[in-house]
Every structure is written in structure tokens, then in C-alpha cells.
């Protein structure tokens, strides 16, 4: 696990695969919600900012990092889906134009 190239390859695989990316988003949102709930209820005595300021800071920074991970993955997923739709639309338009040209070769402006 200490090899940075391995970590980068695994990260690329998780980001590029839609199913893995959405599963990662689901579990990161779930983890953020559980940590938020636990920090506000069960761990409120342990996470007293006057007694353990660095522990509180580290805990809530971890919650923020997991939440940011989920948000960034969601934004990437939206951009990826929009790009895929745009690419597919262009492919279908080219296919329809080629089909119209082959059916009616005399028409200079196919519809």
C-alpha cells in the first residue's frame, strides 16, 4: 500500500467506473451522516472543545473531508454524465445524417 502509483491507479479506477463512483458516493454520504449524528449526540461529552480542542478539530475536519469527497464526486459524476450525453447525441446526429444521405443521395440538405 505504500506505493503511490498503486494508490493513483486504484483511485483512477474508482473514479472512472460509474458503478464504483456512485457506490463510493453513497457510502461517503452515509459515513458523513453517521459521523455528524454521532458527533452531535453520543460523542458530545468526549468532543468537548474546552477539554480536547485538537480532537474536536480533527473529528470535524474528518467529517468535512468526507462531505467534500461526496460533493466533489457528485459534481464529477454530473459533468461526466453530461459529457456522455453530449457525445452520444453527436454520434446519433451523425448516424441520422449518414442514413438520410444514403437513403436520398440527390438531396443536398438532408433533414
C-alpha positions as CSV (number, residue, x, y, z in Angstrom):
1,X,0.0,0.0,0.0
2,X,3.0,2.4,0.3
3,X,3.4,2.5,-3.5
4,X,1.9,5.9,-4.7
5,X,1.4,4.5,-8.2
6,X,-0.8,1.8,-6.9
7,X,-2.9,4.3,-4.9
8,X,-3.2,6.5,-8.0
9,X,-4.3,3.6,-10.2
10,X,-6.9,2.4,-7.7
11,X,-8.2,6.0,-7.4
12,X,-8.5,6.3,-11.2
13,X,-10.4,3.0,-11.3
14,X,-12.8,4.1,-8.7
15,X,-13.4,7.5,-10.4
16,X,-13.8,6.1,-13.9
17,X,-16.2,3.3,-13.2
18,X,-19.7,4.7,-12.8
19,X,-20.9,2.0,-10.5
20,X,-17.9,2.2,-8.2
21,X,-18.1,6.0,-8.2
22,X,-21.7,6.0,-7.2
23,X,-21.2,3.3,-4.6
24,X,-18.4,5.4,-3.1
25,X,-20.6,8.5,-3.1
26,X,-23.4,6.6,-1.3
27,X,-21.1,5.3,1.4
28,X,-19.3,8.6,1.9
29,X,-22.6,10.4,2.3
30,X,-23.7,7.7,4.7
31,X,-20.5,7.9,6.7
32,X,-20.8,11.7,6.9
33,X,-24.3,11.5,8.2
34,X,-23.4,8.9,10.8
35,X,-20.4,10.9,11.9
36,X,-22.5,14.1,12.1
37,X,-25.2,12.3,14.2
38,X,-22.7,10.6,16.4
39,X,-20.7,13.8,17.0
40,X,-23.8,15.7,17.9
41,X,-25.3,13.1,20.2
42,X,-23.2,10.2,21.5
43,X,-19.8,11.8,21.3
44,X,-20.8,15.3,22.6
45,X,-19.2,14.6,26.0
46,X,-16.0,13.3,24.5
47,X,-15.8,16.1,22.0
48,X,-15.8,18.9,24.5
49,X,-13.9,21.8,22.8
50,X,-12.6,23.1,26.1
51,X,-11.1,19.8,27.2
52,X,-9.9,18.4,23.8
53,X,-9.7,21.2,21.2
54,X,-7.4,19.2,18.8
55,X,-9.6,16.1,19.0
56,X,-12.7,18.2,18.2
57,X,-10.9,19.9,15.3
58,X,-9.6,16.6,13.9
59,X,-13.1,14.9,14.2
60,X,-15.0,17.7,12.5
61,X,-12.2,18.1,9.9
62,X,-12.6,14.4,9.1
63,X,-16.4,14.9,8.7
64,X,-15.8,17.9,6.4
65,X,-13.3,16.0,4.3
66,X,-15.7,13.1,3.8
67,X,-18.5,15.5,3.0
68,X,-16.3,17.3,0.5
69,X,-15.3,14.0,-1.1
70,X,-19.0,13.2,-1.6
71,X,-19.7,16.6,-3.1
72,X,-16.7,16.5,-5.5
73,X,-17.6,13.0,-6.6
74,X,-21.2,14.2,-7.3
75,X,-20.0,17.2,-9.3
76,X,-17.7,15.0,-11.3
77,X,-20.5,12.4,-11.9
78,X,-22.8,15.2,-13.2
79,X,-20.1,16.5,-15.5
80,X,-19.3,13.0,-16.8
81,X,-22.9,12.2,-17.4
82,X,-23.5,15.5,-19.3
83,X,-20.4,14.8,-21.4
84,X,-21.5,11.3,-22.2
85,X,-25.0,12.5,-23.2
86,X,-23.4,15.2,-25.4
87,X,-21.1,12.7,-27.1
88,X,-24.0,10.2,-27.7
89,X,-26.2,13.0,-29.1
90,X,-23.5,13.9,-31.6
91,X,-23.0,10.3,-32.6
92,X,-26.7,9.8,-33.2
93,X,-26.9,13.0,-35.2
94,X,-24.0,11.9,-37.4
95,X,-25.7,8.5,-37.8
96,X,-29.0,10.0,-38.8
97,X,-27.3,12.4,-41.3
98,X,-25.4,9.5,-42.9
99,X,-28.6,7.4,-43.0
100,X,-30.5,10.3,-44.6
101,X,-27.7,10.8,-47.2
102,X,-27.7,7.1,-48.1
103,X,-31.5,7.0,-48.5
104,X,-31.7,10.1,-50.6
105,X,-28.3,10.9,-52.3
106,X,-29.8,13.6,-54.5
107,X,-30.9,15.9,-51.7
108,X,-28.1,18.4,-50.8
109,X,-29.6,19.3,-47.4
110,X,-30.8,16.2,-45.5
111,X,-33.1,16.8,-42.6
